[in-house]
Amino acid sequence: MSSFKKTYVSPFDRHSLPLSGDALYWKQFTAPILLKEINSIDYIDVSPIEPNFVAVTCSARVQLYHPITRMVHKNYNRFKGAAHGAVFRNDGRLLLAGSDEAAVRLFDVSSKHLLRVFKGHQSAVHRCQFLPTDHQILSFSDDKSIMQWDISSEAMLHKFEGHTDYVRSAATIPSTPNLFVSGSYDHTVRVWDKREQVDVINVNHQSPVESILVTNNGSLLLTAGSTEIRVWDLLAGGRLLSKISQHHKTITSLRFASGGKRLLSASLDRHVKVYDMSNFEVIRTFDYSSPILSLGISPSDQTLIVGMADGIIAISRKEEESIKDEQENSSKIIQEKRRKSKTYSTFVETEFGIKEDVVQKDKKYDAYLRRFRYSKALDEVMNDHYYLRNPAVTVAVCQELIRRDGLKTALAGRSGRSLTRVLRFLIKYLGRPRFMRILLHVADNVVDLYANKVGEDPTTDQLFLKLHDEVTKETKYMTELMEVKGCLNMLTAEFIQPNKLLLHCIRMEVVESLPDLVLKCKNAFAKEFGCDPIVGAKAPGRVNIIGEHTDYNDGYAIPLYSVMVGRYNGTSKIRIATSAEVDNPKRVEFDTPSKENPLTQGEPKWANYVKGVLHHFSHDISGFDAFIISNVPLGGGLSSSASVEVVTCTFLEALTGKSLLLADKALLCQKAEHTFANMPCGIMDQFISCMGKANSALLIDCRSLETKTVTLEGGKSDVDDSVAFLVVNSNVKHQLSGSEYPQRRGDCFKAAELLGVKSLRDANMTALRDKRDELGERVYKRGLHVVSEIERCTKAVKAIEERQLEELGRLMYQSHVSLRDLYEVSCPELDELVDITMITPGVYGSRMTGGGFGGCIVALVKASQAPKIVEEIHKNYSKKATCYVFNGVDGASQIQL
């Protein structure tokens, strides 16, 4: 007789999506080894040097634990009161700890010798730090002060005061040794400059600050207090970037992991959470038995140490370290599982000797199925245990009954409670996708068997009505899903593949293509002048990635481009018309220029840009008609004026058959803007409009007029290769022909003169700071922007060439801060747009572009996330923005009509 085949319950994998690499990485930590200290754990620090000893500060001692053996390696107990906040120096050779005695003690790690005692505070010292480069330390005390000490002499060098409550958190900035940060229970976090002995940045966390961190590059400050972590931009003067609230009790400790790419937070809610620093989303949560006071993690993420309020230290290691231990204990684990299972053992003799034969007892429903008692088997799996906790077993038994053709037998003859249980189960689980197919078959049989009994029992009738409603709801839901699927099929039929996204140029706004613009211009010309044009030209606007307001100081500029076209036909007089949104009249007429009858400025203002080019064009010109159309936003900081000048000059080349060198053409157009538009602009805008290259940035040396093409494709990158530039028009008009632009240009010339250099291109930061008082605050700020912006341009070229997109984005943010605070050409709308992009995922960096006082910002973004970024801008910007996503185009050229 063949053996009985037990009912198979199909397992259900709750993780329908594969675990991410991060989730698997942090899941490798094994269950922690628990060690007991004599009191609550005050502080944990991990040595940066192998084998990464763990310093645990508890009660009146500091103990060093070995991370692998978990044994005490050394202890330091030269304290009369409680010890606080023991930390290692960056070489792992010295250990510094505060205490309730208002003193700081310095120990040699290897010999345990007490080397120095620093006394001077009036209250307990809870935190202390080594300064990154000098042989100096900092102590942070409950007397509300901070002291700077010299290690060799034990002398106090400086005392920093400003907090109004206990100072309980501290951090140094490795990249900027002269700065350090303190956090206090007065809710403030202050960034101090030890050279000037003042706080240079002061932010309010709005709750007592328990822990602070600063990123290695000194750009971001993270503060923890109450249930919230706040992220501040130090480069923007302490601007709030983000708030993270994932804990429901006070956060006590913050730590960086994975080389600064991950953030760990510990809280009194007994949880440690791991965040991705790029978007601050939670990757992993660790649960512990008691409120957590401190945590530490080794530099290689191999060991995670947590200190709790009940004196427990939990040390977890990566799984690779414990595989051998698990193998040694595997037999014990198996025996424990057998002990817990409902089994009985027999011993049988085989040709290989005597072995244990373990037999699993049948489940009750299997026992009933074995004896063909189908109704009893169904009753067994309809009880509350399976109904509430394990419905998959009930569905598996139903499936087995269907296979045996015994479902109707099991359902027949029911009334009252037995029928009610079946109906309740169907109502509760019929909508579950993994159960639906089987339970629909069961429901169909129930309705067949009991339809003629409806009306006999009110309770049963009510349950049948609920079952009807459930089936109706699911039917409607499936119908709606099929409608959505049909819509999606139509949408995706013409969907552009992601790898072709940049080639087709994403347009968040409808922008006319060049052929459409040319056709529109030809039709407008014919309508205006009654004949077809003969020659034509096009010239793009420009977008500046970095290098704003440095071109007239012989700096560097790296722009990208937008597009503009123009049209021409000659007659006896010069008549020019436009359909652009400019001042009236939109058509002008004047005689051809000559030495006896030169052109002069006048109204409308837009015509002065054309007149300036005509005036300086060195070849004879006969009368002509022309029509100009542009889709470069006027007043948007995208150089619409330069594109008009360059398209006019290119048009004149086509008309006369004469050609100019590109550099000469750009200089001619610049001169036209100087003399006819009264705008002392630099050479960058005209240069770019003349010399732009597709998909490339152009580095311009405005002194030698040399150019270098910097491609935006290829290179090494650990990020998505598909990137684009997003231009966001604030739709705030700016006027540069007033005093603002010439005044700043004059300030820069004055700074160069006082520094004794030809231009600020030849100046440096040291000379500028030395002359600060002589320059005056305004001129100093203008010069500081230009000198630092030139440095950023050089770094940006390297970042583009090496495809270091994060670094390029960081430089763009720094440039905006400099333009806002030093050159003072930004406005609230531009600052608002930059602030929005700074906290939007998928944005590497952004800054204002153009002359300022309104106009546009430019952002370096992941092309795949551009639609979401635009959506965030439209949702959060207080006014109406216009967005374009693009790549660079070629410079000005003639076009065939």
C-alpha positions in Angstrom: 0.0 0.0 0.0 1.4 3.4 -1.0 2.1 6.0 1.8 -0.4 8.8 2.4 0.6 12.1 0.7 0.2 15.0 3.1 -1.5 18.2 2.2 0.9 20.7 0.6 0.6 24.2 1.9 2.1 26.6 -0.7 4.6 28.9 1.0 4.1 32.6 0.5 7.1 34.9 0.0 6.2 38.2 1.5 9.2 39.9 -0.2 7.8 40.0 -3.7 10.6 42.3 -4.8 14.3 41.2 -4.4 16.1 42.8 -1.4 18.3 45.7 -2.4 22.0 45.6 -2.1 21.8 47.9 1.0 19.3 45.7 2.7 21.4 42.6 2.2 24.5 44.5 3.3 23.0 45.5 6.6 21.3 42.2 7.1 24.7 40.5 7.4 25.0 41.5 11.0 24.4 38.6 13.3 22.5 38.7 16.6 24.4 40.7 19.1 26.6 39.4 21.9 25.5 41.1 25.1 27.9 42.3 27.7 26.9 43.8 31.1 28.5 46.9 32.6 28.0 48.2 36.1 26.0 51.3 35.0 24.3 52.9 32.0 26.6 53.4 29.0 27.7 57.1 28.6 29.6 57.0 25.4 31.1 54.6 22.7 33.9 55.4 20.4 35.8 53.1 18.0 39.5 53.3 17.3 40.2 54.2 13.6 43.2 51.9 13.6 43.0 48.1 13.3 41.9 46.0 15.2 39.4 48.9 16.0 39.2 48.6 19.8 36.0 49.9 21.3 36.2 52.5 24.1 33.2 52.2 26.4 32.7 55.0 28.9 30.7 53.9 31.9 30.6 55.1 35.5 34.1 56.0 36.7 36.1 54.2 34.1 36.7 53.7 30.4 37.1 50.1 29.2 38.6 49.0 25.8 36.9 45.9 24.3 38.3 43.8 21.5 35.8 43.8 18.7 36.2 40.1 17.8 36.8 38.4 21.2 34.4 40.8 23.0 36.8 40.7 25.9 38.1 43.6 28.0 41.5 44.5 26.6 42.4 47.5 28.9 40.7 49.7 31.4 41.4 53.3 32.5 40.1 54.2 35.9 42.0 57.3 37.0 38.7 59.1 37.7 37.3 60.2 41.0 33.8 60.9 39.6 32.0 59.7 36.6 33.9 59.6 33.2 32.3 61.0 30.1 32.8 60.9 26.3 36.1 59.1 25.8 37.4 59.5 22.2 40.4 58.2 20.3 42.8 60.4 18.4 42.9 59.8 14.6 46.0 57.7 15.0 44.5 55.5 17.7 47.4 56.1 20.1 45.8 58.6 22.5 42.5 58.6 24.4 40.8 61.7 25.8 38.0 61.6 28.3 36.0 64.2 30.3 34.6 63.8 33.8 32.4 65.1 36.6 35.5 66.6 38.2 35.4 69.5 35.6 38.7 68.1 34.2 39.8 66.3 31.0 42.3 63.4 31.1 44.6 62.3 28.3 45.8 58.6 28.3 48.3 56.7 26.3 46.3 53.8 24.8 49.0 51.1 24.8 50.6 51.8 28.3 47.5 53.2 30.0 49.6 56.0 31.5 47.9 59.2 32.4 49.7 61.8 30.3 47.9 65.1 31.0 45.1 66.5 33.1 43.4 69.7 31.9 41.7 71.7 34.6 39.8 75.0 34.2 36.1 74.3 33.8 33.6 75.0 36.6 31.3 72.1 35.9 31.4 68.5 34.4 32.9 68.0 31.0 30.7 65.7 28.9 32.4 65.9 25.5 35.9 66.5 24.3 37.6 66.3 20.9 41.1 66.3 19.3 41.6 69.0 16.8 42.4 67.5 13.3 45.9 68.9 12.7 47.2 70.8 15.7 48.5 69.3 18.9 45.4 70.7 20.7 42.2 69.5 22.2 38.7 71.0 22.9 36.6 70.5 26.0 32.8 71.1 26.1 31.3 71.6 29.6 28.1 72.0 31.6 29.4 75.5 32.6 28.2 76.5 29.1 31.7 77.2 27.8 34.2 75.5 25.4 38.0 75.6 26.0 40.9 75.1 23.6 44.0 73.5 25.2 47.6 72.9 24.2 48.6 69.3 24.8 52.3 69.8 25.4 51.9 72.6 28.0 48.5 71.8 29.4 47.7 75.5 28.9 44.3 76.8 28.0 44.6 78.8 24.8 41.1 80.2 24.3 37.7 80.1 25.9 34.6 80.2 23.8 31.4 81.5 25.3 27.9 82.0 23.9 25.7 79.0 24.9 23.2 79.5 27.6 22.8 75.9 28.7 24.8 72.7 29.0 27.1 71.9 26.0 26.6 68.2 25.4 27.6 67.5 21.8 30.6 68.4 19.6 32.3 67.8 16.3 35.4 68.8 14.4 35.6 69.3 10.6 38.6 67.4 9.1 38.6 69.4 5.9 38.6 72.7 7.7 40.8 72.4 10.8 40.1 76.0 12.0 36.4 75.3 12.5 34.6 73.2 15.0 30.9 72.7 16.1 29.2 72.6 19.4 25.6 71.7 20.3 23.8 72.7 23.5 20.6 72.1 25.5 19.8 75.8 24.7 18.6 74.4 21.3 21.4 76.1 19.3 24.3 74.7 17.3 27.3 77.0 16.7 30.1 76.7 14.2 33.2 78.4 15.8 36.3 79.8 14.1 39.2 79.3 16.5 41.3 82.0 14.8 38.7 84.8 15.4 37.3 83.1 18.5 33.7 83.8 17.4 30.8 81.7 16.1 30.5 82.2 12.4 27.3 80.2 12.0 24.4 79.8 14.5 21.4 77.5 13.8 18.4 76.7 16.1 17.4 73.0 16.3 14.3 74.0 18.4 15.0 71.3 20.9 17.9 70.3 23.2 20.8 69.0 20.9 22.0 65.5 21.8 24.4 64.7 19.0 25.9 66.4 15.9 27.9 65.3 12.9 29.7 67.2 10.0 30.4 65.5 6.7 34.1 65.1 5.8 34.0 67.8 3.2 32.4 70.3 5.6 29.4 70.9 3.5 26.6 69.4 5.6 25.8 69.6 9.3 23.5 67.1 11.0 21.9 67.8 14.3 19.8 65.4 16.5 17.5 66.5 19.3 14.1 65.3 20.5 12.7 63.0 17.8 14.2 64.8 14.8 17.4 65.0 12.8 17.9 68.2 10.9 20.3 68.7 7.9 21.9 72.1 7.4 24.0 73.4 4.5 27.1 75.0 5.9 28.2 76.3 2.5 24.9 78.3 2.4 25.5 79.8 5.8 23.5 77.3 7.8 20.4 76.9 5.6 18.0 74.2 6.6 17.9 71.5 3.9 15.8 68.7 5.4 14.1 67.3 8.5 14.2 63.6 9.3 11.7 62.2 11.8 11.8 58.4 12.0 12.0 57.9 15.7 9.3 58.3 18.3 11.5 59.1 21.3 14.6 61.2 21.8 17.5 60.6 19.4 20.7 60.2 21.5 23.5 59.4 19.0 24.5 59.8 15.4 27.3 58.1 13.5 28.5 57.9 9.8 29.1 54.5 8.2 30.3 53.3 4.8 32.7 56.1 4.4 30.1 58.8 5.0 27.5 57.4 2.6 25.3 56.1 5.3 24.0 57.6 8.5 23.1 55.8 11.7 20.9 57.1 14.5 20.1 55.6 17.9 17.2 56.5 20.1 15.5 55.9 23.4 12.8 54.1 21.4 15.3 51.1 21.4 15.9 51.4 17.6 19.0 52.0 15.5 18.1 53.2 12.0 20.4 53.3 8.9 19.8 56.0 6.3 21.0 56.6 2.8 22.8 60.0 2.8 21.7 60.7 -0.8 18.0 60.8 0.0 17.8 60.2 3.8 15.5 57.2 3.3 15.6 54.4 6.0 17.5 51.3 4.7 17.5 49.1 7.8 16.2 49.2 11.4 17.8 47.3 14.3 15.8 46.6 17.4 17.2 46.3 20.9 15.9 45.5 24.4 16.5 48.8 26.2 16.7 52.5 25.4 20.0 53.3 23.6 22.3 56.0 24.8 25.3 55.7 22.4 26.5 53.7 19.4 29.6 53.2 17.4 30.6 51.4 14.2 34.0 50.4 12.9 35.4 52.1 9.8 34.9 49.1 7.7 31.3 48.5 9.0 32.4 45.1 10.4 31.3 45.8 14.0 28.3 47.6 15.3 28.3 48.5 19.0 25.3 49.8 21.0 25.3 51.0 24.6 22.0 51.0 26.5 20.5 52.6 29.6 20.5 49.3 31.6 24.3 48.9 31.2 24.1 46.3 28.4 26.6 46.6 25.5 25.4 44.8 22.3 28.2 43.9 19.9 27.2 42.7 16.4 29.7 41.4 13.8 29.2 40.8 10.1 28.0 37.3 9.3 31.2 36.1 7.6 32.9 36.3 11.0 30.5 33.9 12.6 30.0 31.2 10.0 32.5 28.9 11.7 30.7 29.3 15.0 27.4 28.5 13.4 28.8 25.3 11.8 30.1 24.2 15.2 26.7 24.7 16.7 24.7 23.3 13.8 24.0 19.9 15.5 22.7 21.7 18.6 20.3 23.7 16.5 19.0 20.6 14.7 18.5 18.8 18.1 16.6 21.9 19.4 14.3 22.0 16.4 13.6 18.2 16.8 12.8 18.7 20.5 10.3 21.4 19.7 8.6 19.5 16.9 5.9 16.9 17.6 7.8 13.8 16.7 8.5 10.3 18.0 11.6 8.3 17.2 12.3 4.7 16.4 15.6 3.0 15.6 15.8 0.7 12.5 18.6 -1.6 11.3 19.9 -1.0 7.8 22.8 -2.3 5.8 24.7 0.8 7.0 24.0 0.1 10.7 21.5 1.5 13.1 20.0 4.9 12.5 17.3 7.1 14.0 14.0 7.1 12.1 12.1 10.2 12.9 8.3 10.2 12.0 6.3 13.4 11.9 2.8 13.1 13.3 -0.2 13.8 11.0 -2.0 17.1 11.3 -5.7 16.6 12.3 -6.9 17.7 8.9 -4.6 15.2 7.2 -5.8 12.4 9.5 -9.4 13.2 8.4 -8.4 13.3 4.8 -6.6 10.0 5.2 -9.9 8.4 6.3 -11.9 10.4 3.6 -13.8 12.3 6.3 -14.0 15.5 4.1 -16.5 17.4 6.2 -14.5 16.9 9.4 -11.3 18.0 7.5 -13.0 21.2 6.4 -14.4 21.9 9.9 -10.9 21.5 11.3 -9.3 24.2 9.1 -12.3 26.6 9.6 -11.6 27.0 13.3 -10.3 30.4 14.7 -6.6 29.3 14.7 -6.5 28.9 10.9 -9.1 31.7 10.2 -7.0 34.3 12.0 -3.4 33.1 11.7 -2.9 30.7 8.9 -5.6 30.9 6.2 -3.2 29.4 3.7 -3.7 26.0 5.3 -7.5 26.3 4.9 -7.1 27.2 1.2 -4.7 24.3 0.7 -7.2 21.8 2.2 -10.0 23.3 -0.1 -7.6 22.8 -3.1 -7.0 19.2 -2.0 -10.8 18.6 -1.7 -11.3 20.0 -5.2 -8.5 17.7 -6.5 -10.3 14.7 -4.8 -13.7 15.9 -6.1 -14.8 16.0 -2.5 -15.5 19.7 -2.1 -19.3 19.4 -2.5 -19.4 16.5 0.0 -17.5 18.6 2.5 -19.8 21.6 2.1 -23.1 19.7 2.0 -25.3 19.3 5.0 -24.3 22.4 6.8 -26.4 24.8 8.8 -26.1 27.4 11.5 -22.6 27.8 12.9 -20.8 25.4 10.4 -22.1 27.3 7.4 -21.5 30.6 9.0 -17.8 29.8 9.4 -17.4 29.0 5.7 -19.2 32.2 4.7 -17.1 34.3 7.1 -13.9 32.8 5.7 -15.0 33.5 2.1 -15.9 37.1 2.9 -12.6 37.8 4.6 -10.2 36.2 2.1 -11.9 36.1 -1.3 -10.2 39.4 -2.3 -6.6 38.1 -1.6 -5.0 37.5 -5.0 -3.2 34.4 -4.0 -6.4 32.8 -2.6 -8.9 34.1 -5.2 -8.8 31.3 -7.7 -9.5 28.6 -5.2 -12.0 30.5 -3.1 -14.1 31.6 -6.1 -14.6 27.9 -6.8 -15.6 27.3 -3.2 -18.0 30.2 -3.3 -19.6 28.9 -6.5 -20.2 25.5 -4.8 -21.7 27.2 -1.7 -24.1 29.2 -3.7 -25.2 26.1 -5.7 -25.8 24.1 -2.5 -27.6 26.7 -0.4 -29.3 29.1 -2.9 -32.7 27.4 -2.2 -32.3 27.9 1.6 -31.9 31.7 1.5 -34.6 33.3 3.7 -34.6 30.5 6.4 -31.9 32.1 8.7 -31.4 35.9 8.9 -27.8 35.6 10.0 -27.0 33.4 7.0 -28.9 35.7 4.7 -26.9 38.7 5.9 -23.6 36.8 5.2 -24.7 35.9 1.7 -25.4 39.6 1.0 -21.9 40.5 2.3 -20.5 37.8 0.0 -22.4 39.3 -2.9 -21.1 42.7 -2.1 -17.5 41.4 -1.9 -17.8 39.7 -5.3 -19.3 42.8 -6.8 -16.5 45.0 -5.4 -13.8 42.7 -6.8 -15.5 42.5 -10.2 -15.6 46.3 -10.4 -12.0 46.5 -9.2 -10.9 44.1 -12.0 -12.8 46.0 -14.6 -11.1 49.3 -13.6 -7.7 47.6 -13.6 -8.3 46.3 -17.2 -9.3 49.9 -18.2 -6.0 51.2 -16.7 -4.1 48.5 -18.5 -5.6 49.5 -21.8 -4.7 53.1 -21.2 -1.1 52.2 -20.3 -0.8 50.0 -23.4 -1.7 53.0 -25.6 0.7 55.3 -23.8 3.6 53.0 -23.9 3.1 52.1 -27.5 4.9 55.3 -28.5 7.1 55.7 -25.5 10.7 56.9 -26.1 13.2 54.5 -24.8 15.2 55.9 -21.8 18.6 55.6 -23.7 17.2 57.8 -26.4 15.9 60.4 -24.0 18.8 62.8 -24.4 18.9 62.5 -28.1 15.3 63.6 -28.5 15.8 66.4 -25.9 13.3 66.4 -23.0 11.1 69.4 -23.1 9.0 70.1 -20.1 7.6 73.1 -22.0 6.6 73.1 -25.7 9.6 74.6 -27.5 9.5 75.2 -31.2 12.2 73.2 -33.1 14.6 75.0 -35.4 12.9 74.0 -38.7 9.5 75.2 -37.3 11.1 78.4 -36.1 12.6 79.0 -39.6 9.3 78.3 -41.3 7.5 80.6 -38.9 10.0 83.4 -39.6 9.8 83.0 -43.4 6.0 83.2 -43.3 6.1 86.3 -41.0 8.6 87.9 -43.4 6.4 87.3 -46.4 3.4 88.6 -44.6 5.3 91.8 -43.4 7.1 92.7 -46.6 5.1 90.9 -49.4 7.9 88.7 -50.7 10.0 85.7 -49.8 13.4 86.1 -48.0 16.6 85.2 -49.7 19.2 84.6 -46.9 18.9 83.7 -43.2 20.9 82.9 -40.1 20.5 81.3 -36.7 22.3 82.0 -33.3 21.7 80.3 -30.0 21.4 81.9 -26.6 23.6 80.5 -23.8 23.4 78.9 -20.4 26.3 79.3 -18.0 27.2 76.3 -15.8 29.7 78.2 -13.7 31.9 81.3 -14.0 29.3 84.1 -13.5 30.5 87.7 -13.5 34.1 86.6 -14.2 34.3 87.1 -17.9 35.0 90.8 -17.8 37.7 90.0 -15.2 39.4 87.7 -17.6 38.0 84.6 -15.8 36.6 81.4 -17.2 33.1 80.6 -18.3 31.6 77.2 -19.1 28.2 77.7 -20.8 25.6 75.6 -22.6 23.2 76.7 -25.2 19.6 77.5 -26.3 18.5 78.2 -29.9 17.4 81.3 -31.8 16.9 82.0 -35.6 16.6 85.1 -37.8 15.5 86.0 -41.4 16.7 88.6 -44.0 15.6 90.1 -47.5 17.2 93.3 -49.0 15.5 96.5 -50.3 16.6 100.1 -50.8 16.1 100.9 -47.1 16.8 99.0 -43.9 13.5 97.8 -42.5 13.5 95.3 -39.6 10.5 93.8 -37.8 10.1 91.3 -35.0 7.3 89.4 -33.3 9.2 89.0 -30.0 7.7 90.4 -26.8 9.7 93.6 -26.9 8.9 97.3 -26.6 6.9 99.0 -29.4 7.1 99.7 -32.2 8.0 96.2 -33.4 9.1 97.5 -36.8 11.8 100.1 -37.5 13.0 101.8 -40.6 16.2 103.8 -41.2 18.7 104.7 -43.8 21.8 102.6 -44.4 24.7 103.8 -42.3 27.7 105.8 -43.7 30.5 108.0 -42.3 28.4 111.1 -43.0 25.2 109.5 -41.7 26.1 107.1 -38.8 23.5 105.2 -36.8 22.5 106.5 -33.4 20.7 105.0 -30.4 17.0 105.5 -30.1 13.7 103.9 -29.5 12.7 101.1 -29.4 15.4 99.7 -27.3 15.5 96.3 -28.9 16.5 97.8 -32.2 19.7 99.3 -30.6 21.2 95.8 -30.5 20.8 95.4 -34.3 21.9 99.0 -35.0 25.1 98.5 -32.9 26.1 95.5 -35.1 25.3 97.4 -38.3 27.3 100.4 -37.1 30.5 98.3 -36.4 30.2 95.9 -39.4 33.2 97.0 -41.5 31.8 96.1 -44.9 29.4 98.3 -47.0 25.7 97.4 -46.6 22.9 98.1 -49.0 19.3 98.5 -47.9 17.5 95.4 -46.8 14.4 94.0 -45.1 14.6 91.6 -42.2 12.4 89.8 -39.7 13.7 88.4 -36.4 12.0 85.7 -34.3 13.5 84.3 -31.1 12.4 81.7 -28.6 15.1 82.6 -26.1 13.2 83.9 -23.1 13.7 87.7 -22.8 15.1 88.9 -19.5 15.7 85.3 -18.4 19.5 85.4 -18.1 20.0 83.3 -21.2 21.6 86.0 -23.3 18.8 86.8 -25.6 20.6 90.1 -26.4 23.8 88.3 -27.5 21.8 85.9 -29.7 20.2 88.9 -31.5 23.6 90.6 -32.0 25.2 87.4 -33.3 22.3 86.4 -35.5 22.4 89.9 -37.1 26.1 89.7 -37.7 25.8 86.2 -39.2 22.9 87.4 -41.3 25.0 90.3 -42.6 27.8 87.8 -43.5 25.2 85.8 -45.6 23.9 89.0 -47.2 27.3 90.5 -48.2 29.2 87.3 -48.8 31.9 88.5 -46.4 33.1 86.3 -43.5 34.5 87.2 -40.1 36.7 85.1 -37.8 34.5 83.8 -35.0 36.5 85.6 -32.3 36.3 88.9 -34.3 32.6 88.4 -34.7 32.1 87.9 -31.0 34.2 91.0 -30.2 32.2 93.1 -32.7 28.9 92.0 -31.1 30.3 92.8 -27.6 31.3 96.2 -28.8 27.8 96.8 -30.2 26.3 96.0 -26.8 28.8 98.4 -25.1 28.2 101.3 -27.4 24.5 101.0 -28.4 22.9 99.2 -25.4 25.1 100.9 -22.7 25.8 97.5 -21.2 29.5 96.9 -20.3 29.2 93.1 -20.6 31.9 90.6 -20.9 32.8 88.5 -24.0 31.3 85.2 -22.8 27.8 85.5 -24.2 28.8 86.5 -27.7 31.7 83.9 -27.7 29.3 81.1 -26.8 26.7 82.1 -29.3 29.4 82.1 -32.0 31.4 79.0 -31.0 29.1 76.6 -29.2 29.5 72.9 -29.8 26.8 70.2 -29.6 26.7 68.3 -26.3 29.7 70.1 -25.0 30.7 72.9 -22.7 33.1 75.7 -23.7 35.9 76.8 -21.4 36.8 80.4 -22.4 40.0 82.2 -21.4 38.7 85.8 -21.7 42.2 87.2 -21.6 43.7 85.3 -24.4 40.3 84.5 -26.0 41.4 80.8 -26.2 38.7 78.2 -26.0 38.6 74.6 -24.9 35.7 72.2 -25.6 34.8 70.0 -22.6 32.6 67.1 -23.6 29.8 66.1 -21.3 29.8 62.5 -22.4 31.9 59.5 -21.5 34.5 59.4 -18.7 34.4 57.5 -15.5 31.4 57.8 -13.2 29.7 55.8 -10.5 26.4 57.5 -11.3 23.8 57.3 -14.0 25.4 58.3 -17.3 22.2 60.0 -18.6 22.4 63.5 -17.3 21.0 66.8 -18.6 20.7 70.4 -17.7 17.4 71.7 -16.4 16.8 75.5 -17.0 14.1 76.9 -14.8 12.8 80.4 -15.6 11.6 82.2 -12.5 9.6 84.5 -14.9 10.9 87.5 -12.9 12.3 90.1 -15.4 15.6 91.7 -14.8 17.0 94.9 -16.2 20.8 95.2 -16.5 21.1 98.6 -18.2 20.8 100.4 -14.8 23.5 101.2 -12.4 23.8 97.7 -10.8 25.9 96.0 -13.5 28.4 98.8 -14.2 28.7 99.5 -10.4 29.8 95.9 -9.8 32.2 96.0 -12.8 33.7 99.2 -11.4 34.1 97.6 -8.0 36.1 94.7 -9.6 38.4 97.1 -11.4 38.9 99.1 -8.2 39.8 95.9 -6.3 42.3 94.9 -9.0 43.9 98.4 -8.9 44.3 98.4 -5.1 45.8 94.9 -5.3 48.3 96.1 -7.9 47.2 93.5 -10.5 46.0 93.9 -14.1 42.8 92.1 -13.3 41.4 89.9 -10.5 42.5 86.9 -12.7 46.0 87.6 -11.2 44.8 88.0 -7.6 44.7 85.4 -4.8 42.8 84.9 -1.6 45.7 85.8 0.7 46.4 89.2 -1.0 42.6 89.9 -1.0 42.3 89.2 2.7 45.3 91.3 3.6 43.8 94.3 1.8 40.3 93.9 3.2 40.2 97.1 5.3 41.7 99.2 2.5 39.2 97.8 -0.1 36.2 98.4 2.0 33.5 95.7 2.7 31.6 96.1 -0.6 34.6 96.0 -2.9 36.1 93.2 -0.8 33.0 91.1 -1.3 32.9 91.7 -5.0 36.6 90.7 -5.4 36.2 87.6 -3.1 33.4 86.4 -5.4 35.4 86.8 -8.6 38.6 85.2 -7.2 36.7 82.2 -5.7 34.5 81.9 -8.8 37.6 81.6 -11.1 39.0 78.8 -8.8 35.6 77.1 -9.0 35.7 77.3 -12.9 39.0 75.5 -13.0 37.7 72.8 -10.6 34.5 72.4 -12.6 36.5 71.7 -15.9 38.3 68.9 -14.1 35.0 67.6 -12.7 33.4 67.5 -16.2 36.4 65.8 -17.7 36.5 63.2 -15.0 32.7 63.0 -14.9 32.6 63.7 -11.2 29.0 64.9 -11.3 28.6 65.2 -7.5 31.6 67.5 -7.3 30.3 69.6 -10.2 27.0 69.9 -8.5 28.7 71.0 -5.2 30.6 73.7 -7.1 27.4 75.0 -8.6 25.8 75.3 -5.2 28.9 77.2 -3.9 28.7 79.5 -6.9 25.1 80.4 -6.2 25.9 81.2 -2.5 28.7 83.4 -3.7 26.5 85.2 -6.2 23.8 85.7 -3.6 25.9 86.8 -0.6 29.1 88.3 -2.1 28.2 89.7 -5.5 24.6 90.3 -4.4 22.9 89.8 -7.8 20.4 87.1 -6.9 16.8 87.6 -5.8 14.3 85.8 -3.5 12.7 83.9 -6.4 16.1 82.5 -7.7 17.0 81.6 -4.1 13.7 79.8 -3.7 14.2 77.7 -6.8 17.7 76.7 -5.8 16.5 75.8 -2.3 13.8 73.6 -3.9 16.3 71.7 -6.1 18.8 71.2 -3.2 16.3 68.9 -1.4 14.9 67.2 -4.5 16.3 63.7 -5.4 18.0 63.5 -8.7 19.6 67.0 -8.7 23.4 67.1 -8.5 23.6 70.9 -8.2 22.0 74.2 -9.2 22.7 77.9 -9.4 21.4 81.1 -10.8 22.6 81.9 -14.3 23.0 85.1 -16.2 23.3 88.7 -15.0 21.0 88.2 -12.0 18.2 90.2 -10.4 15.8 87.6 -11.8 15.9 85.3 -14.8 16.8 81.6 -14.6 18.6 78.9 -12.6 20.4 76.0 -14.2 20.5 72.6 -12.5 22.5 69.5 -13.3 20.1 66.6 -13.1 19.6 62.8 -13.7 17.7 62.8 -17.0 15.5 59.9 -15.9 14.3 61.9 -13.0 13.8 65.2 -14.8 9.9 64.9 -15.0 9.7 64.3 -11.2 12.1 67.2 -10.5 10.0 69.5 -12.7 6.9 68.4 -10.8 8.5 69.2 -7.5 9.4 72.7 -8.7 5.9 73.4 -10.0 4.4 72.1 -6.7 6.7 74.1 -4.3 7.6 77.3 -6.2 5.5 80.3 -5.0 5.2 81.7 -8.5 4.8 80.1 -12.0 8.0 78.7 -13.4 8.9 77.6 -16.9 11.2 74.5 -17.2 13.4 73.3 -20.1 15.6 70.2 -20.2 18.2 70.2 -22.9 21.7 69.5 -24.1 24.1 71.9 -25.9 23.8 72.9 -29.5 26.1 74.2 -32.2 26.9 77.9 -32.5 25.7 80.5 -35.0 25.5 79.6 -38.7 23.8 80.6 -42.0 20.7 78.6 -43.0 19.5 77.6 -46.4 16.0 78.9 -47.1 
